[in-house]
């Protein structure tokens, strides 16, 4: 399917939870967040049904995100359901890696192809500071487990302020070089102010090439991260929400005053 700017829309990002087991300073406030009610979160059947509709309409690439998707109870079962949908050529997950040691083999067996793992520094003390108490050993164990399980290529997402030459980013680059990992640098974004840029080492943030839709954990389909437009798949139905999201996808991002990274999936 194509939008009005002749971009082929074939990529769906699915946020399965607004919950996370880290409290990264650039993502979550120190006091935490007001969590969605359990009944507001999409069920696995709803996610699966919507994904089938999206694939019928041309989606071939699906990424599971959060919050942190591995804290969603039964996540392996959801991966298995989505992996069984004929027409998906690329099924991936973005995770902070903390629980990946526990889940890597099961995720691979369920049909997950690969993972992106967030890592903003390779220095233990800095990692603990940035994440407000996280243990970098858990992430590095998760990375190794992902490689061993065959969730390849393992890609590392490193958030930077300005440049890949920052000290924390350079420590991650060295770690990736030593462990045969791909790295991409994502500049800190501001939804409300509309601050975003192209991912260094990737195509994210390049509006001219944007091919994605985003489904939030409470069922809002967003054609653009940096825009307040959204369509409720429960109220509108799957097909109509997809059609509206594609038809009204903006040419370029502006700003988003109603969402947060932890509930849209970044």
KEROLO-961121 format. One line per field, with one value per residue (C-alpha): residue in one letter; x, y, z; chain; residue number from 1. Coordinates in nm, 3 decimals. Example, Ala and Ser with C-alpha at 12.3 -4.5 7.8 and 13.67 -1.06 7.14 Angstrom:
<pts>
code <- (a, s)
east <- (1.230, 1.367)
north <- (-0.450, -0.106)
up <- (0.780, 0.714)
unit <- (A, A)
pos <- (1, 2)
</pts>
This chain:
<pts>
code <- (x, x, x, x, x, x, x, x, x, x, x, x, x, x, x, x, x, x, x, x, x, x, x, x, x, x, x, x, x, x, x, x, x, x, x, x, x, x, x, x, x, x, x, x, x, x, x, x, x, x, x, x, x, x, x, x, x, x, x, x, x, x, x, x, x, x, x, x, x, x, x, x, x, x, x, x, x, x, x, x, x, x, x, x, x, x, x, x, x, x, x, x, x, x, x, x, x, x, x, x, x, x, x, x, x, x, x, x, x, x, x, x, x, x, x, x, x, x, x, x, x, x, x, x, x, x, x, x, x, x, x, x, x, x, x, x, x, x, x, x, x, x, x, x, x, x, x, x, x, x, x, x, x, x, x, x, x, x, x, x, x, x, x, x, x, x, x, x, x, x, x, x, x, x, x, x, x, x, x, x, x, x, x, x, x, x, x, x, x, x, x, x, x, x, x, x, x, x, x, x, x, x, x, x, x, x, x, x, x, x, x, x, x, x, x, x, x, x, x, x, x, x, x, x, x, x, x, x, x, x, x, x, x, x, x, x, x, x, x, x, x, x, x, x, x, x, x, x, x, x, x, x, x, x, x, x, x, x, x, x, x, x, x, x, x, x)
east <- (0.000, 0.114, 0.044, -0.037, 0.335, 0.404, 0.583, 0.527, 0.397, 0.513, 0.643, 0.437, 0.576, 0.366, 0.397, 0.278, 0.311, 0.379, 0.570, 0.948, 1.198, 1.442, 1.394, 1.619, 1.655, 1.567, 1.259, 1.083, 1.042, 1.207, 0.873, 0.754, 0.446, 0.074, 0.029, -0.253, -0.531, -0.508, -0.837, -0.708, -0.413, -0.467, -0.506, -0.289, -0.589, -0.647, -0.280, -0.275, -0.599, -0.486, -0.148, -0.320, -0.525, -0.212, -0.032, -0.331, -0.288, 0.083, 0.276, 0.576, 0.795, 0.686, 0.874, 0.759, 0.837, 0.725, 0.793, 0.997, 0.824, 0.980, 0.791, 0.462, 0.341, 0.324, 0.528, 0.673, 0.321, 0.249, 0.568, 0.461, 0.119, 0.264, 0.539, 0.270, 0.114, 0.198, 0.353, 0.575, 0.932, 1.100, 0.990, 1.206, 1.199, 1.349, 1.445, 1.667, 1.814, 1.777, 1.557, 1.693, 1.911, 1.593, 1.395, 1.638, 1.612, 1.235, 1.193, 1.402, 1.208, 0.882, 0.986, 1.151, 1.417, 1.636, 1.666, 1.771, 1.911, 1.933, 2.275, 2.382, 2.715, 2.944, 3.067, 2.889, 2.870, 2.740, 2.484, 2.355, 2.327, 2.150, 1.902, 1.860, 1.993, 2.019, 2.288, 2.486, 2.588, 2.226, 2.227, 2.559, 2.444, 2.132, 2.335, 2.546, 2.234, 2.076, 2.384, 2.402, 2.033, 2.075, 1.871, 2.089, 2.201, 2.205, 2.184, 2.266, 2.069, 2.280, 2.116, 2.343, 2.302, 2.491, 2.757, 2.881, 3.210, 3.068, 3.247, 2.957, 2.890, 3.256, 3.256, 2.957, 3.125, 3.433, 3.219, 3.032, 3.356, 3.493, 3.173, 3.075, 2.763, 2.603, 2.553, 2.325, 2.317, 1.988, 1.997, 1.781, 1.439, 1.175, 0.820, 0.663, 0.924, 0.946, 1.319, 1.426, 1.691, 1.795, 1.941, 2.316, 2.364, 1.994, 1.700, 1.477, 1.395, 1.415, 1.061, 1.110, 1.175, 0.928, 0.743, 0.593, 0.280, 0.279, 0.027, 0.024, -0.039, -0.389, -0.492, -0.416, -0.273, -0.035, 0.092, 0.374, 0.564, 0.594, 0.227, -0.087, -0.290, -0.411, -0.695, -0.855, -0.857, -1.122, -1.364, -1.298, -1.218, -0.885, -0.928, -1.070, -0.802, -0.529, -0.684, -0.717, -0.364, -0.214, -0.432, -0.355, 0.011, 0.182, 0.466, 0.691, 0.686, 0.603, 0.541, 0.348, 0.190, -0.019, 0.222, 0.538, 0.817, 0.736, 0.384, 0.440, 0.756, 0.996)
north <- (0.000, 0.352, 0.682, 1.008, 1.088, 0.761, 0.597, 0.224, 0.147, -0.202, -0.177, -0.212, -0.144, -0.293, -0.169, -0.453, -0.277, 0.062, -0.105, -0.124, -0.271, 0.021, 0.393, 0.555, 0.924, 1.040, 0.819, 0.799, 1.045, 0.949, 0.916, 0.665, 0.684, 0.638, 0.292, 0.193, -0.020, -0.389, -0.380, -0.099, -0.303, -0.493, -0.867, -1.108, -1.202, -0.836, -0.782, -1.096, -1.011, -0.659, -0.781, -1.024, -0.736, -0.524, -0.802, -0.843, -0.476, -0.496, -0.505, -0.739, -0.619, -0.628, -0.511, -0.578, -0.299, -0.163, -0.017, -0.332, -0.613, -0.894, -0.787, -0.866, -1.198, -1.463, -1.265, -1.582, -1.699, -1.369, -1.398, -1.747, -1.620, -1.339, -1.557, -1.790, -1.515, -1.583, -1.283, -1.149, -1.147, -0.978, -1.022, -0.843, -0.702, -0.400, -0.477, -0.341, -0.690, -0.727, -1.040, -1.166, -1.437, -1.599, -1.563, -1.574, -1.944, -1.954, -1.641, -1.792, -2.117, -1.919, -1.757, -1.428, -1.341, -1.084, -0.825, -0.465, -0.407, -0.068, 0.013, 0.373, 0.308, 0.011, 0.151, -0.021, 0.286, 0.506, 0.241, 0.229, 0.608, 0.639, 0.359, 0.453, 0.129, -0.114, -0.383, -0.383, -0.747, -0.849, -0.674, -0.817, -1.165, -1.102, -0.994, -1.310, -1.524, -1.356, -1.430, -1.789, -1.840, -1.711, -1.391, -1.233, -0.979, -0.837, -0.461, -0.216, 0.107, 0.374, 0.701, 1.005, 1.374, 1.518, 1.292, 0.932, 1.070, 1.119, 0.918, 0.684, 0.622, 0.547, 0.287, 0.117, 0.132, -0.041, -0.308, -0.367, -0.391, -0.649, -0.856, -0.840, -0.630, -0.372, -0.027, 0.262, 0.596, 0.764, 1.128, 1.214, 1.321, 1.553, 1.467, 1.792, 2.020, 1.809, 1.748, 1.445, 1.350, 1.061, 0.763, 0.739, 0.399, 0.356, 0.519, 0.601, 0.969, 1.025, 1.134, 1.098, 0.725, 0.656, 0.330, 0.261, 0.261, 0.232, 0.049, 0.154, -0.094, 0.048, 0.017, 0.350, 0.330, 0.615, 0.701, 0.917, 0.924, 1.303, 1.378, 1.359, 1.177, 0.835, 0.596, 0.364, 0.015, -0.103, 0.175, 0.194, -0.165, -0.288, -0.227, 0.124, 0.229, 0.107, 0.288, 0.614, 0.594, 0.542, 0.803, 1.068, 0.990, 1.331, 1.415, 1.499, 1.482, 1.792, 1.736, 1.506, 1.652, 1.348, 1.055, 0.931, 0.706, 0.442, 0.388, 0.438, 0.234, 0.498)
up <- (0.000, -0.083, 0.089, -0.094, -0.117, -0.301, -0.009, 0.019, 0.369, 0.459, 0.818, 1.138, 1.485, 1.765, 2.124, 2.347, 2.684, 2.842, 3.126, 3.154, 3.401, 3.360, 3.419, 3.159, 3.227, 2.875, 2.853, 3.190, 3.476, 3.804, 3.981, 3.721, 3.500, 3.529, 3.384, 3.154, 3.300, 3.221, 3.029, 2.806, 2.680, 2.356, 2.397, 2.202, 1.989, 1.904, 1.818, 1.606, 1.430, 1.352, 1.226, 0.991, 0.852, 0.815, 0.627, 0.394, 0.312, 0.236, 0.564, 0.536, 0.824, 1.191, 1.499, 1.856, 2.103, 2.439, 2.694, 2.738, 2.547, 2.749, 3.063, 2.888, 3.025, 2.755, 2.503, 2.348, 2.265, 2.091, 1.888, 1.782, 1.674, 1.466, 1.318, 1.184, 0.971, 0.610, 0.437, 0.714, 0.585, 0.882, 1.245, 1.501, 1.852, 2.025, 2.385, 2.659, 2.686, 3.062, 3.034, 2.705, 2.859, 2.986, 2.663, 2.368, 2.279, 2.324, 2.110, 1.832, 1.849, 1.836, 1.508, 1.597, 1.340, 1.513, 1.789, 1.840, 2.188, 2.355, 2.502, 2.563, 2.734, 2.795, 3.127, 3.421, 3.646, 3.365, 3.268, 3.624, 3.626, 3.290, 3.369, 3.737, 3.877, 3.587, 3.580, 3.255, 3.309, 3.252, 2.914, 2.805, 2.905, 2.698, 2.397, 2.414, 2.451, 2.147, 1.939, 2.061, 1.984, 1.628, 1.661, 1.396, 1.313, 1.665, 1.630, 1.908, 1.947, 2.117, 2.219, 2.186, 2.265, 1.968, 1.822, 1.800, 1.929, 2.279, 2.545, 2.621, 2.251, 2.185, 2.462, 2.296, 1.955, 2.097, 2.262, 1.933, 1.738, 1.982, 1.973, 1.605, 1.661, 1.436, 1.591, 1.511, 1.687, 1.772, 1.877, 2.176, 2.051, 2.193, 2.091, 2.210, 2.054, 1.743, 1.767, 1.564, 1.309, 1.091, 1.273, 1.215, 1.052, 0.969, 0.791, 1.090, 1.118, 0.741, 0.658, 0.282, 0.330, 0.613, 0.549, 0.890, 1.100, 1.479, 1.695, 2.060, 2.339, 2.394, 2.031, 1.869, 1.518, 1.446, 1.099, 1.240, 1.568, 1.557, 1.508, 1.722, 1.455, 1.567, 1.492, 1.747, 1.598, 1.842, 1.755, 1.382, 1.298, 1.167, 0.795, 0.830, 1.078, 0.843, 0.546, 0.739, 0.878, 0.534, 0.364, 0.628, 0.691, 0.693, 0.456, 0.749, 1.127, 1.330, 1.701, 1.933, 2.245, 2.340, 2.344, 2.512, 2.390, 2.650, 2.518, 2.144, 2.108, 1.978)
unit <- (A, A, A, A, A, A, A, A, A, A, A, A, A, A, A, A, A, A, A, A, A, A, A, A, A, A, A, A, A, A, A, A, A, A, A, A, A, A, A, A, A, A, A, A, A, A, A, A, A, A, A, A, A, A, A, A, A, A, A, A, A, A, A, A, A, A, A, A, A, A, A, A, A, A, A, A, A, A, A, A, A, A, A, A, A, A, A, A, A, A, A, A, A, A, A, A, A, A, A, A, A, A, A, A, A, A, A, A, A, A, A, A, A, A, A, A, A, A, A, A, A, A, A, A, A, A, A, A, A, A, A, A, A, A, A, A, A, A, A, A, A, A, A, A, A, A, A, A, A, A, A, A, A, A, A, A, A, A, A, A, A, A, A, A, A, A, A, A, A, A, A, A, A, A, A, A, A, A, A, A, A, A, A, A, A, A, A, A, A, A, A, A, A, A, A, A, A, A, A, A, A, A, A, A, A, A, A, A, A, A, A, A, A, A, A, A, A, A, A, A, A, A, A, A, A, A, A, A, A, A, A, A, A, A, A, A, A, A, A, A, A, A, A, A, A, A, A, A, A, A, A, A, A, A, A, A, A, A, A, A, A, A, A, A, A, A)
pos <- (1, 2, 3, 4, 5, 6, 7, 8, 9, 10, 11, 12, 13, 14, 15, 16, 17, 18, 19, 20, 21, 22, 23, 24, 25, 26, 27, 28, 29, 30, 31, 32, 33, 34, 35, 36, 37, 38, 39, 40, 41, 42, 43, 44, 45, 46, 47, 48, 49, 50, 51, 52, 53, 54, 55, 56, 57, 58, 59, 60, 61, 62, 63, 64, 65, 66, 67, 68, 69, 70, 71, 72, 73, 74, 75, 76, 77, 78, 79, 80, 81, 82, 83, 84, 85, 86, 87, 88, 89, 90, 91, 92, 93, 94, 95, 96, 97, 98, 99, 100, 101, 102, 103, 104, 105, 106, 107, 108, 109, 110, 111, 112, 113, 114, 115, 116, 117, 118, 119, 120, 121, 122, 123, 124, 125, 126, 127, 128, 129, 130, 131, 132, 133, 134, 135, 136, 137, 138, 139, 140, 141, 142, 143, 144, 145, 146, 147, 148, 149, 150, 151, 152, 153, 154, 155, 156, 157, 158, 159, 160, 161, 162, 163, 164, 165, 166, 167, 168, 169, 170, 171, 172, 173, 174, 175, 176, 177, 178, 179, 180, 181, 182, 183, 184, 185, 186, 187, 188, 189, 190, 191, 192, 193, 194, 195, 196, 197, 198, 199, 200, 201, 202, 203, 204, 205, 206, 207, 208, 209, 210, 211, 212, 213, 214, 215, 216, 217, 218, 219, 220, 221, 222, 223, 224, 225, 226, 227, 228, 229, 230, 231, 232, 233, 234, 235, 236, 237, 238, 239, 240, 241, 242, 243, 244, 245, 246, 247, 248, 249, 250, 251, 252, 253, 254, 255, 256, 257, 258, 259, 260, 261, 262, 263, 264, 265, 266)
</pts>
